[in-house]
């Protein structure tokens, strides 16, 4: 339902990155802290299916579909067909899973690789039996585990927290297995650094996460609630609590089992470790960390509730959960009218700007405007300029606090830009300034706005609906020069 809606937040960056030639894309990896695997898949994907919103997002939808399948297979092999069906149902209605399934970002792929890694992990610790010959079993499992973990790290480095969770969890089962899993983790990290170390060292010092804030306990709770949404998570919680009287023994047995204990340890480490680290250097984001643990949560909760042995009630609750999760989007789709979006905003500019007009994209709005100018086939005679100009080098992130530490340099850049525009802008042409009022980025853009206000005439403030712009300020020359021609 959302595949063809306007790209938002970081999706336009993904679209613009894979539009670049291969060599230019890898050069951009040195300036933007992007893990490569998803973008390699996406570039191959769009070369076949095009660069529309639906084409860009459909790859994530495919990854999500495979995640559901892997989660179901894992639960089935751990606890039987009923658990497998329940786990697949839970994964398919995960709020965070569905959100990333319709997003042109790497998190759906990260969830898929995490789900595969979980299945291999449980095979290594002998909770899932395989049909492989014993002589081949270990080498295949260990090799596959290392490979999938490397691919997950190449999708997003936050997977390291899940790997740490593996080591902590397996310590509760077997010291020998602990060293085996730890060795696999070391090999995975070593191969990752060997393949991607140069790029990682270039990007690890970049201030690309300045938007992250120190999380509090509300953010941690919100991360858990993001798995099935507030209503869905509360529904499952109430079902488990209200049936505790009749199934207390089943719940206790599950929690104290090797599967339950290791699963809970992995989930705790995956969420609490980045949360605690974030008290010193923010890395926890309640909108993306759940992409790591929703496959494991789906497996564990499915196995727990199917052990209640009242399958009619259990699957009735899951059907009700479907209703909770999908009712909101369906109602929103039914009530939606004209879409106010980055696409409609850029479309308005294209339709109303004259040949020779100049578009000044402020800050992070460079990604949205660049994608839709190309996608909507804007005329080549419309000039696009980024401010600050450093956004051309790293369009995936902005460091407003760092820029504001050098106000004189920022003011000089704004002064030169407005002066250059004043000398080249035609008498009948306009400047369209994509502007936002969210601090601290607004403070950076206000430096340029002050120059425009002083030296040009503000004709109109057109409402904008981008992720990183809220209006298009339309300026013209203050003192038109008479041209007899």
MARVO-447102 format. One line per field, with one value per residue (C-alpha): residue in one letter; chain; x, y, z. Coordinates in pm, 1 decimal. Layout:
<lumlums>
r: (A / ...)
c: (A / ...)
east: (X / ...)
north: (Y / ...)
up: (Z / ...)
</lumlums>
This chain:
<lumlums>
r: (X / X / X / X / X / X / X / X / X / X / X / X / X / X / X / X / X / X / X / X / X / X / X / X / X / X / X / X / X / X / X / X / X / X / X / X / X / X / X / X / X / X / X / X / X / X / X / X / X / X / X / X / X / X / X / X / X / X / X / X / X / X / X / X / X / X / X / X / X / X / X / X / X / X / X / X / X / X / X / X / X / X / X / X / X / X / X / X / X / X / X / X / X / X / X / X / X / X / X / X / X / X / X / X / X / X / X / X / X / X / X / X / X / X / X / X / X / X / X / X / X / X / X / X / X / X / X / X / X / X / X / X / X / X / X / X / X / X / X / X / X / X / X / X / X / X / X / X / X / X / X / X / X / X / X / X / X / X / X / X / X / X / X / X / X / X / X / X / X / X / X / X / X / X / X / X / X / X / X / X / X / X / X / X / X / X / X / X / X / X / X / X / X / X / X / X / X / X / X / X / X / X / X / X / X / X / X / X / X / X / X / X / X / X / X / X / X / X / X / X / X / X / X / X / X / X / X / X / X / X / X / X / X / X / X / X / X / X / X / X / X / X / X / X / X / X / X / X / X / X / X / X / X / X / X / X / X / X / X / X / X / X / X / X / X / X / X / X / X / X / X / X / X / X / X / X / X / X / X / X / X / X / X / X / X / X / X / X / X / X / X / X / X / X / X / X / X / X / X / X / X / X / X / X / X / X / X / X / X / X / X / X / X / X / X / X / X / X / X / X / X / X / X / X / X / X / X / X / X / X / X / X / X / X / X / X / X / X / X / X / X / X / X / X / X / X / X / X / X / X / X / X / X / X / X / X / X / X / X / X / X / X / X / X / X / X / X / X / X / X / X / X / X / X / X / X / X / X / X / X / X / X / X / X / X / X / X / X / X / X / X / X / X / X / X / X / X / X / X / X / X / X / X / X / X / X / X / X / X / X / X / X / X / X / X / X / X / X / X / X / X / X / X / X / X / X / X / X / X / X / X / X / X / X / X / X / X / X / X / X / X / X / X / X / X / X / X / X / X / X / X / X / X / X / X / X / X / X / X / X / X / X / X / X / X / X / X / X / X / X / X / X / X / X / X / X / X / X / X / X / X / X / X / X / X)
c: (A / A / A / A / A / A / A / A / A / A / A / A / A / A / A / A / A / A / A / A / A / A / A / A / A / A / A / A / A / A / A / A / A / A / A / A / A / A / A / A / A / A / A / A / A / A / A / A / A / A / A / A / A / A / A / A / A / A / A / A / A / A / A / A / A / A / A / A / A / A / A / A / A / A / A / A / A / A / A / A / A / A / A / A / A / A / A / A / A / A / A / A / A / A / A / A / A / A / A / A / A / A / A / A / A / A / A / A / A / A / A / A / A / A / A / A / A / A / A / A / A / A / A / A / A / A / A / A / A / A / A / A / A / A / A / A / A / A / A / A / A / A / A / A / A / A / A / A / A / A / A / A / A / A / A / A / A / A / A / A / A / A / A / A / A / A / A / A / A / A / A / A / A / A / A / A / A / A / A / A / A / A / A / A / A / A / A / A / A / A / A / A / A / A / A / A / A / A / A / A / A / A / A / A / A / A / A / A / A / A / A / A / A / A / A / A / A / A / A / A / A / A / A / A / A / A / A / A / A / A / A / A / A / A / A / A / A / A / A / A / A / A / A / A / A / A / A / A / A / A / A / A / A / A / A / A / A / A / A / A / A / A / A / A / A / A / A / A / A / A / A / A / A / A / A / A / A / A / A / A / A / A / A / A / A / A / A / A / A / A / A / A / A / A / A / A / A / A / A / A / A / A / A / A / A / A / A / A / A / A / A / A / A / A / A / A / A / A / A / A / A / A / A / A / A / A / A / A / A / A / A / A / A / A / A / A / A / A / A / A / A / A / A / A / A / A / A / A / A / A / A / A / A / A / A / A / A / A / A / A / A / A / A / A / A / A / A / A / A / A / A / A / A / A / A / A / A / A / A / A / A / A / A / A / A / A / A / A / A / A / A / A / A / A / A / A / A / A / A / A / A / A / A / A / A / A / A / A / A / A / A / A / A / A / A / A / A / A / A / A / A / A / A / A / A / A / A / A / A / A / A / A / A / A / A / A / A / A / A / A / A / A / A / A / A / A / A / A / A / A / A / A / A / A / A / A / A / A / A / A / A / A / A / A / A / A / A / A / A / A / A / A / A / A / A / A / A / A / A / A / A / A / A / A / A)
east: (0.0 / 291.5 / 533.8 / 443.8 / 421.1 / 679.6 / 1029.0 / 1103.6 / 1382.7 / 1691.0 / 1524.5 / 1613.7 / 1977.8 / 1954.6 / 1799.2 / 2062.9 / 2348.5 / 2256.2 / 2196.5 / 2568.1 / 2813.2 / 2981.1 / 3309.5 / 3136.2 / 2919.1 / 3222.4 / 3387.0 / 3076.0 / 3118.5 / 3436.3 / 3238.1 / 2916.1 / 2913.3 / 2712.0 / 2749.9 / 2767.3 / 2575.4 / 2224.6 / 2328.9 / 2497.9 / 2176.1 / 1966.9 / 2182.7 / 2145.2 / 1771.3 / 1703.5 / 1906.5 / 1629.3 / 1315.8 / 1390.6 / 1420.2 / 1056.0 / 945.0 / 779.2 / 1080.9 / 1318.3 / 1103.6 / 1001.1 / 1341.6 / 1285.7 / 939.9 / 1102.7 / 1356.7 / 1072.0 / 882.1 / 1191.4 / 1232.5 / 881.3 / 965.9 / 1294.4 / 1135.2 / 858.5 / 1102.5 / 1321.6 / 1028.9 / 900.4 / 1236.4 / 1264.2 / 914.1 / 687.7 / 446.5 / 213.3 / 501.0 / 624.0 / 287.4 / 249.5 / 600.7 / 542.6 / 216.2 / 384.5 / 669.5 / 429.5 / 245.2 / 553.3 / 510.9 / 881.9 / 910.4 / 625.0 / 765.6 / 1105.2 / 940.6 / 812.3 / 1132.7 / 1427.1 / 1679.2 / 1898.6 / 1699.5 / 1475.2 / 1788.5 / 1942.2 / 1635.5 / 1657.1 / 2025.9 / 1963.0 / 1685.8 / 1915.4 / 2193.9 / 1954.8 / 1859.0 / 2223.5 / 2310.2 / 2043.6 / 2177.1 / 2531.6 / 2415.4 / 2221.8 / 1871.8 / 1795.6 / 1886.6 / 2020.4 / 2032.4 / 2396.0 / 2654.7 / 2848.2 / 3175.8 / 3029.5 / 2787.0 / 3031.1 / 3222.1 / 2900.8 / 2734.8 / 3041.8 / 3122.5 / 2762.9 / 2744.5 / 3058.3 / 2946.4 / 2599.9 / 2743.9 / 2991.3 / 2709.1 / 2502.0 / 2791.3 / 2827.4 / 2457.9 / 2479.2 / 2749.1 / 2487.6 / 2469.8 / 2778.3 / 2545.1 / 2362.5 / 2692.1 / 2788.5 / 2450.0 / 2533.9 / 2854.1 / 2688.0 / 2393.1 / 2595.0 / 2802.2 / 2489.5 / 2487.9 / 2842.8 / 3186.6 / 3314.5 / 3038.0 / 3116.7 / 3468.2 / 3339.4 / 3082.7 / 3335.0 / 3587.6 / 3321.7 / 3249.7 / 3618.0 / 3650.2 / 3341.4 / 3473.8 / 3818.0 / 3680.0 / 3455.9 / 3753.2 / 3961.8 / 3692.0 / 3564.6 / 3827.0 / 3953.6 / 3604.9 / 3515.2 / 3818.6 / 3735.1 / 3376.5 / 3396.8 / 3519.8 / 3252.7 / 2995.9 / 2714.1 / 2513.7 / 2489.1 / 2110.5 / 2108.4 / 2034.9 / 2110.4 / 1816.1 / 1616.3 / 1408.9 / 1108.6 / 1311.2 / 1406.8 / 1044.2 / 937.9 / 1191.1 / 1021.3 / 675.8 / 788.3 / 795.5 / 414.6 / 307.8 / 159.2 / -181.2 / -39.7 / 230.0 / -17.9 / -258.2 / 7.1 / 125.7 / -228.5 / -292.5 / 17.2 / -53.9 / -424.1 / -348.5 / -61.8 / -293.4 / -352.6 / -15.5 / 231.0 / 419.8 / 452.1 / 584.7 / 835.5 / 955.1 / 1001.9 / 1193.7 / 1422.6 / 1479.3 / 1799.3 / 1604.4 / 1416.0 / 1716.7 / 1952.4 / 1688.3 / 1614.0 / 1985.2 / 2038.2 / 1741.1 / 1854.2 / 2210.2 / 2094.6 / 1879.2 / 2049.3 / 2408.3 / 2354.8 / 2127.3 / 2400.0 / 2671.2 / 2443.9 / 2464.3 / 2819.7 / 2804.3 / 2456.8 / 2415.7 / 2070.9 / 1777.2 / 1437.9 / 1328.7 / 1605.9 / 1743.2 / 1414.2 / 1504.5 / 1768.5 / 1554.7 / 1203.3 / 1284.2 / 1403.2 / 1106.4 / 866.7 / 1020.8 / 1024.0 / 674.1 / 530.7 / 683.6 / 565.3 / 201.2 / 165.4 / 276.6 / -41.3 / -203.9 / -517.6 / -441.9 / -785.7 / -753.9 / -390.1 / -455.6 / -765.8 / -541.5 / -305.0 / -593.9 / -699.2 / -340.0 / -365.9 / -665.9 / -485.2 / -180.1 / -353.6 / -659.1 / -455.6 / -294.0 / -621.2 / -813.4 / -534.6 / -538.6 / -918.2 / -916.2 / -617.9 / -676.4 / -420.5 / -71.6 / 135.0 / 485.9 / 835.0 / 719.0 / 423.3 / 640.4 / 910.9 / 642.2 / 498.1 / 838.7 / 895.8 / 554.9 / 591.0 / 960.9 / 1087.6 / 1384.6 / 1683.4 / 1543.4 / 1782.3 / 1692.2 / 1894.0 / 1853.4 / 1925.0 / 2097.1 / 1954.5 / 1686.1 / 1948.3 / 1850.9 / 1476.8 / 1506.8 / 1780.8 / 1583.8 / 1253.0 / 1411.2 / 1552.5 / 1249.6 / 1002.4 / 1229.9 / 1281.2 / 1418.0 / 1796.8 / 1775.6 / 1681.9 / 2003.8 / 2035.4 / 2281.6 / 2343.4 / 2402.4 / 2631.0 / 2833.2 / 2987.2 / 2653.4 / 2765.3 / 3044.7 / 2835.4 / 2461.7 / 2378.3 / 2453.2 / 2486.1 / 2676.8 / 2496.5 / 2667.3 / 3007.7 / 2917.1 / 2793.1 / 3131.0 / 3268.3 / 3007.3 / 3242.4 / 3320.5 / 2951.3 / 2859.6 / 3131.2 / 3000.5 / 2645.6 / 2766.5 / 2955.4 / 2661.3 / 2406.1 / 2647.3 / 2702.7 / 2329.4 / 2265.6 / 2507.7 / 2364.2 / 1991.5 / 1778.4 / 1540.5 / 1236.7 / 1379.6 / 1351.5 / 1541.3 / 1359.2 / 1512.5 / 1419.8 / 1403.9 / 1330.9 / 1270.2 / 1394.4 / 1686.4 / 1979.8 / 1970.6 / 1756.0 / 2035.8 / 2263.8 / 2003.1 / 1917.7 / 2266.7 / 2179.1 / 1823.0 / 1953.4 / 2160.0 / 1862.4 / 1635.3 / 1888.3 / 1981.1 / 1677.6 / 1298.7 / 1089.2 / 793.0 / 628.7 / 662.1 / 521.6 / 437.6 / 667.8 / 616.2 / 959.7 / 1131.4 / 1401.5 / 1219.0 / 897.4 / 871.3 / 1012.5 / 1100.9 / 1077.1 / 1312.2 / 1373.9 / 1634.0 / 1591.5 / 1681.5 / 1617.3 / 1853.1 / 1690.6 / 1758.4 / 1652.9 / 1654.9)
north: (0.0 / 235.8 / 120.5 / 400.3 / 683.2 / 957.4 / 868.7 / 1011.4 / 1054.3 / 863.7 / 680.7 / 948.7 / 909.0 / 537.8 / 619.5 / 878.4 / 657.4 / 361.4 / 599.8 / 680.5 / 484.1 / 198.1 / 383.9 / 696.8 / 492.8 / 335.5 / 676.4 / 795.0 / 508.5 / 683.8 / 996.6 / 844.5 / 569.8 / 330.4 / -45.0 / -168.7 / -494.3 / -351.8 / -87.6 / -347.1 / -550.6 / -236.9 / -116.2 / -450.2 / -446.8 / -99.5 / -182.5 / -434.1 / -277.3 / 96.2 / 372.2 / 447.0 / 454.3 / 115.5 / -42.7 / 92.0 / -36.4 / -369.5 / -520.4 / -458.8 / -616.2 / -926.4 / -942.6 / -917.0 / -1201.5 / -1423.8 / -1319.2 / -1444.3 / -1775.1 / -1820.5 / -1728.7 / -1983.5 / -2257.7 / -2187.8 / -2211.2 / -2526.8 / -2699.4 / -2594.5 / -2683.7 / -2818.4 / -2706.2 / -2506.4 / -2293.8 / -2246.5 / -2116.1 / -1891.9 / -1750.2 / -1675.1 / -1500.6 / -1295.3 / -1194.8 / -1098.7 / -850.5 / -700.4 / -323.1 / -262.0 / -539.6 / -400.9 / -48.7 / -155.2 / -378.4 / -59.6 / 139.6 / 168.0 / 119.4 / -173.9 / -282.3 / -542.5 / -715.6 / -690.2 / -863.1 / -1141.5 / -1206.4 / -1196.2 / -1455.3 / -1684.9 / -1636.1 / -1730.8 / -2054.6 / -2151.8 / -2055.1 / -2286.1 / -2564.3 / -2511.9 / -2534.1 / -2851.3 / -2712.7 / -2775.2 / -3112.2 / -3123.3 / -3402.5 / -3338.0 / -3606.4 / -3536.6 / -3502.8 / -3230.5 / -3079.0 / -2874.0 / -2725.4 / -2633.9 / -2480.8 / -2288.0 / -2166.9 / -2062.0 / -1887.9 / -1685.7 / -1599.2 / -1479.8 / -1276.2 / -1106.8 / -1025.3 / -886.2 / -662.9 / -546.6 / -457.2 / -262.4 / -263.5 / -267.8 / -643.9 / -663.8 / -634.8 / -950.7 / -1133.5 / -1031.7 / -1161.6 / -1500.0 / -1528.4 / -1427.3 / -1661.0 / -1970.2 / -1923.9 / -2038.2 / -2368.8 / -2479.7 / -2332.8 / -2528.1 / -2389.6 / -2045.3 / -2060.7 / -2198.6 / -1918.0 / -1658.2 / -1786.1 / -1759.4 / -1403.6 / -1309.9 / -1457.4 / -1268.4 / -936.3 / -1008.9 / -1086.8 / -778.6 / -555.4 / -723.5 / -658.9 / -323.2 / -199.7 / 87.4 / 228.1 / 163.6 / 353.9 / 647.5 / 668.6 / 575.4 / 926.0 / 1105.9 / 1303.9 / 1128.1 / 1034.5 / 1381.3 / 1351.8 / 1072.5 / 1176.3 / 1002.3 / 761.3 / 724.0 / 435.1 / 553.0 / 506.9 / 154.6 / 63.8 / 220.9 / 1.2 / -310.1 / -174.7 / -115.3 / -491.4 / -517.9 / -163.7 / -49.4 / -216.0 / -542.5 / -576.9 / -503.6 / -761.2 / -1034.2 / -930.8 / -941.3 / -1279.3 / -1425.1 / -1259.1 / -1351.0 / -1715.1 / -1739.4 / -1897.0 / -2198.3 / -2211.5 / -2103.0 / -2431.0 / -2404.4 / -2048.3 / -2144.9 / -2447.6 / -2239.9 / -1958.4 / -2205.7 / -2415.3 / -2374.1 / -2220.6 / -1973.6 / -1878.4 / -1825.1 / -1640.7 / -1400.7 / -1339.7 / -1258.8 / -1019.7 / -850.6 / -804.7 / -681.9 / -407.5 / -319.4 / -311.4 / -35.7 / 142.9 / 149.3 / 249.3 / 531.3 / 693.3 / 790.5 / 788.3 / 755.5 / 450.3 / 330.7 / 413.9 / 275.6 / 274.3 / 48.0 / -166.8 / -369.1 / -476.5 / -692.7 / -866.8 / -893.1 / -1229.3 / -1377.0 / -1231.8 / -1380.9 / -1726.9 / -1716.9 / -1576.5 / -1821.9 / -2122.0 / -1993.0 / -1933.4 / -2257.5 / -2448.3 / -2328.1 / -2614.4 / -2414.0 / -2357.2 / -2224.6 / -1940.2 / -1882.3 / -1848.7 / -1644.3 / -1396.0 / -1391.6 / -1317.5 / -1034.5 / -910.6 / -899.0 / -672.3 / -439.2 / -405.1 / -362.4 / -156.7 / 162.8 / 164.0 / 61.7 / 346.6 / 591.9 / 481.3 / 513.2 / 862.4 / 992.8 / 1263.4 / 1456.3 / 1351.5 / 1629.6 / 1500.5 / 1576.8 / 1459.0 / 1699.3 / 1985.1 / 1937.4 / 1885.5 / 2226.7 / 2389.4 / 2221.5 / 2334.6 / 2694.0 / 2770.4 / 2940.6 / 2837.2 / 3005.6 / 2991.2 / 2873.1 / 2612.7 / 2642.1 / 2321.1 / 2374.4 / 2103.8 / 1751.8 / 1853.2 / 1788.9 / 1420.2 / 1468.7 / 1745.5 / 1572.1 / 1247.5 / 1408.5 / 1658.9 / 1356.4 / 1130.8 / 1396.6 / 1492.6 / 1857.6 / 2085.3 / 2107.2 / 2486.3 / 2481.6 / 2516.4 / 2337.3 / 2461.0 / 2301.5 / 2496.8 / 2438.6 / 2325.2 / 2045.7 / 1862.1 / 1776.9 / 1566.7 / 1383.6 / 1414.4 / 1135.7 / 1338.3 / 1690.0 / 1819.2 / 2142.5 / 2176.4 / 2144.7 / 2402.2 / 2646.9 / 2634.8 / 2835.9 / 3110.8 / 3341.1 / 3071.6 / 2987.8 / 3356.2 / 3401.7 / 3105.2 / 3245.6 / 3591.0 / 3454.8 / 3237.3 / 3519.4 / 3751.9 / 3497.0 / 3437.8 / 3811.2 / 3843.5 / 3556.3 / 3566.4 / 3704.9 / 3994.5 / 3771.9 / 3475.8 / 3363.1 / 3176.8 / 2887.0 / 2828.6 / 2493.5 / 2589.8 / 2412.2 / 2536.7 / 2238.2 / 2322.3 / 2301.4 / 2271.0 / 2584.3 / 2788.1 / 2690.1 / 2777.7 / 3103.0 / 3228.5 / 3203.8 / 3324.4 / 3642.1 / 3716.4 / 3654.9 / 3874.6 / 4156.5 / 4157.3 / 4016.2 / 4041.5 / 3762.7 / 3721.0 / 3413.6 / 3140.0 / 2820.5 / 2541.1 / 2241.6 / 1884.3 / 1730.0 / 1544.6 / 1810.7 / 2117.7 / 2285.8 / 2566.1 / 2701.2 / 3067.8 / 3240.7 / 3539.8 / 3780.0 / 4048.4 / 4356.6 / 4607.0 / 4474.4 / 4608.0 / 4759.1 / 4550.4 / 4716.1 / 4378.6)
up: (0.0 / 54.8 / -214.1 / -454.4 / -203.3 / -205.0 / -83.9 / 259.6 / 514.4 / 388.0 / 98.5 / -159.0 / -55.6 / -137.7 / -474.1 / -562.2 / -446.5 / -668.0 / -959.8 / -961.2 / -1178.0 / -992.0 / -937.0 / -810.9 / -576.4 / -411.2 / -380.2 / -196.7 / 50.3 / 167.9 / 256.8 / 384.3 / 649.0 / 436.8 / 454.1 / 95.2 / 62.5 / 41.2 / -209.4 / -428.5 / -434.6 / -490.6 / -779.0 / -955.7 / -877.7 / -1022.8 / -1332.9 / -1408.8 / -1259.5 / -1279.1 / -1019.2 / -937.3 / -574.0 / -608.7 / -774.6 / -511.2 / -224.9 / -373.4 / -299.0 / 73.5 / 43.7 / -108.3 / 176.1 / 428.9 / 261.2 / 288.0 / 652.3 / 729.3 / 561.0 / 749.9 / 1084.8 / 1025.4 / 926.1 / 1230.5 / 1473.9 / 1302.4 / 1331.2 / 1693.9 / 1812.7 / 1539.7 / 1272.2 / 1500.9 / 1627.1 / 1272.2 / 1152.0 / 1457.4 / 1416.5 / 1049.1 / 1138.6 / 1410.0 / 1180.9 / 903.2 / 1127.6 / 1288.8 / 1276.9 / 1237.4 / 980.1 / 772.8 / 799.3 / 665.6 / 402.6 / 242.3 / 283.6 / 44.5 / 323.6 / 434.7 / 741.7 / 573.5 / 443.1 / 790.4 / 939.6 / 681.0 / 744.4 / 1121.0 / 1082.3 / 881.6 / 1135.3 / 1417.9 / 1244.0 / 1193.3 / 1551.3 / 1695.0 / 1471.2 / 1601.0 / 1963.6 / 1877.6 / 1934.1 / 1566.2 / 1423.8 / 1068.5 / 811.7 / 728.6 / 787.0 / 1106.9 / 916.4 / 695.5 / 942.4 / 1147.1 / 856.2 / 671.1 / 977.2 / 1093.1 / 743.2 / 684.0 / 1021.9 / 953.7 / 599.9 / 704.3 / 991.2 / 755.3 / 515.1 / 801.9 / 911.5 / 551.9 / 564.0 / 889.2 / 1161.2 / 1440.8 / 1382.5 / 1604.6 / 1905.3 / 1799.2 / 1764.6 / 2116.5 / 2230.7 / 2076.7 / 2279.7 / 2605.9 / 2548.3 / 2459.5 / 2777.2 / 2965.7 / 2775.1 / 2708.7 / 2763.3 / 2462.9 / 2242.1 / 2379.2 / 2239.6 / 1908.9 / 1869.0 / 1981.7 / 1726.3 / 1455.0 / 1567.2 / 1558.0 / 1210.0 / 1096.1 / 1223.4 / 1079.3 / 733.3 / 750.2 / 829.5 / 561.0 / 300.3 / 424.1 / 669.3 / 452.9 / 409.4 / 773.4 / 902.1 / 673.0 / 791.4 / 1159.6 / 1247.4 / 1045.7 / 1248.1 / 1065.5 / 1376.6 / 1528.8 / 1497.2 / 1756.0 / 2113.5 / 2441.6 / 2486.0 / 2805.6 / 2935.3 / 2730.2 / 2411.6 / 2519.7 / 2588.5 / 2261.1 / 2082.6 / 2222.7 / 2140.2 / 1781.8 / 1721.8 / 1693.0 / 1766.5 / 2095.5 / 2047.7 / 1912.7 / 2178.9 / 2459.1 / 2313.3 / 2318.6 / 2664.2 / 2806.0 / 2646.4 / 2812.7 / 3149.2 / 3159.2 / 3082.7 / 3332.2 / 3591.7 / 3367.4 / 3195.3 / 3461.8 / 3442.3 / 3063.1 / 3090.7 / 3359.9 / 3165.5 / 2851.3 / 3022.1 / 3198.9 / 2887.7 / 2688.3 / 2401.3 / 2619.4 / 2828.5 / 2533.7 / 2334.8 / 2619.9 / 2678.0 / 2309.4 / 2305.8 / 2625.0 / 2501.1 / 2159.4 / 2309.8 / 2638.8 / 2515.4 / 2252.9 / 2502.1 / 2767.3 / 2520.6 / 2405.5 / 2746.3 / 2643.0 / 2261.5 / 2106.4 / 1881.8 / 1997.4 / 1773.1 / 1872.6 / 1508.8 / 1375.4 / 1661.5 / 1657.2 / 1302.7 / 1470.6 / 1727.6 / 1578.7 / 1408.2 / 1739.9 / 1930.7 / 1675.7 / 1719.0 / 2098.5 / 2144.9 / 1890.9 / 2068.9 / 2407.2 / 2314.4 / 2116.8 / 2427.0 / 2596.6 / 2403.2 / 2330.8 / 1965.8 / 1873.9 / 2123.4 / 2032.3 / 1660.5 / 1736.3 / 1917.6 / 1619.0 / 1383.6 / 1615.9 / 1604.6 / 1225.4 / 1265.8 / 1505.7 / 1282.8 / 946.4 / 1048.8 / 1089.3 / 742.8 / 575.1 / 741.3 / 660.5 / 297.3 / 280.7 / 433.2 / 241.1 / -14.2 / -215.7 / -117.4 / 34.5 / -8.0 / -137.5 / -479.7 / -490.9 / -361.5 / -624.0 / -887.9 / -796.9 / -839.2 / -1176.3 / -1301.5 / -1180.7 / -1217.7 / -1529.9 / -1737.2 / -1572.9 / -1219.2 / -948.8 / -686.8 / -365.0 / -166.4 / 199.7 / 399.6 / 375.9 / 125.0 / -144.4 / -159.9 / -202.5 / -457.7 / -658.7 / -684.6 / -782.8 / -1020.7 / -1204.0 / -1158.4 / -1274.7 / -1564.2 / -1473.0 / -1743.3 / -1760.2 / -1756.1 / -1386.8 / -1187.1 / -852.3 / -587.8 / -247.5 / 72.3 / 249.0 / -51.5 / 157.4 / 115.7 / -238.2 / -88.9 / 172.4 / 95.8 / 340.7 / 652.9 / 786.9 / 1089.1 / 1182.4 / 1520.2 / 1355.7 / 1090.3 / 1352.9 / 1526.0 / 1233.8 / 1181.1 / 990.2 / 735.2 / 696.8 / 655.3 / 395.1 / 194.7 / 211.0 / 106.5 / -194.6 / -298.1 / -287.6 / -466.1 / -744.3 / -777.6 / -796.4 / -1087.0 / -1288.7 / -1209.4 / -1490.3 / -1433.1 / -1474.6 / -1285.5 / -926.0 / -659.3 / -493.2 / -149.4 / 10.2 / 377.4 / 704.5 / 1058.9 / 1256.9 / 1481.0 / 1472.1 / 1091.2 / 1074.8 / 1230.6 / 942.4 / 680.5 / 858.8 / 773.6 / 404.2 / 456.3 / 621.8 / 310.0 / 80.4 / 296.5 / 293.9 / -72.6 / -252.8 / -241.1 / -89.2 / -324.6 / -180.7 / 79.0 / -73.2 / 175.5 / 134.2 / 246.9 / 242.3 / 520.7 / 529.6 / 399.9 / 508.2 / 255.7 / -67.4 / -27.8 / -365.8 / -410.8 / -695.7 / -762.0 / -545.9 / -812.0 / -1163.1 / -1426.4 / -1736.8 / -2044.5 / -2372.1 / -2547.0)
</lumlums>
